[in-house]
Amino acid sequence: MIPWLPPDEYLFPPPERALREPNGLLAAGGDLSPGRLLAAYRRGIFPWFSAGDPILWRSPDPRMVLRPDELKISRSLRRTLRNGTYRVRLDHDFAGVVHACAEAPRDGQRGTWITMEMQQAYLALHRLGHAHSVETWIDGQLAGGLYGVAIGRAFFGESMFSRVSDASKIALAHLCLHLKRLDFGIIDCQMETAHLASLGARPIPRRDFAAALETFAAANAPAGRWAGDALADAFRPAPRAEDLP
């Protein structure tokens, strides 16, 4: 039997007690209040459940992690980043990104785990300056993006979507650049997949992930909105002197 969380305390079992099954089920119950979510993320625990289920909390082992400076950019993606006509915006339409992620079809899944309850929970975190979106806009339309939670200098990725080829990868590339500039040390990708591995993420033991969180999630970094746009020209070649007016 997995433990049932008390309604009024932000307590979790030690993550190493999670079931040794692929999704690392640890506990059930509680709520999705900002305080409980932040307490969970600081310990490497996240909610993942389907509509109609109780709230389920997980801590898988191993844990998929991407270092901001280890993103693998393929030749075709690099060409898109250099030559594509797009605009990357930060925290401009967080609700739109979360809703699009909830609607995005997933291989092998029916429906979505990003229920309305989950959407409202992350919107509350966003209003408090803890949850952020990175958005790819093309021709004035939201074409792709991602969202997650920032605590200290750790970013916990939640979901991403694309309506146009490579739009989510564009957002991920700019996220990594943005996090490097903020001196973040780790991006939590949660579950191991071949797609994440192709982008440079790698599985690490849960104990190593916990040690990384002790360093990065505890770092002194203020919460707050990521205002403005990412540097649209960050991946594009600098103009030659002879081409300048």
Secondary structure, 3 states (H helix, E strand, C coil): CCCEECCCCCCCCCHHHCCCCCCCEEEEECCCCHHHHHHHHHCCCEECCCCCCCCEEECCCCEEEECHHHCCCCHHHHHHHHHCCCEEEECCCHHHHHHHHHHCCCCCCCCCCCCHHHHHHHHHHHHCCCEEEEEEEECCEEEEEEEEEEECCEEEEEEEEECCCCHHHHHHHHHHHHHHHCCCCEEEEECCCHHHHHCCCEEECHHHHHHHHHHHCCCCCCCCCCCCECCCCCCCCCCCHHHCC
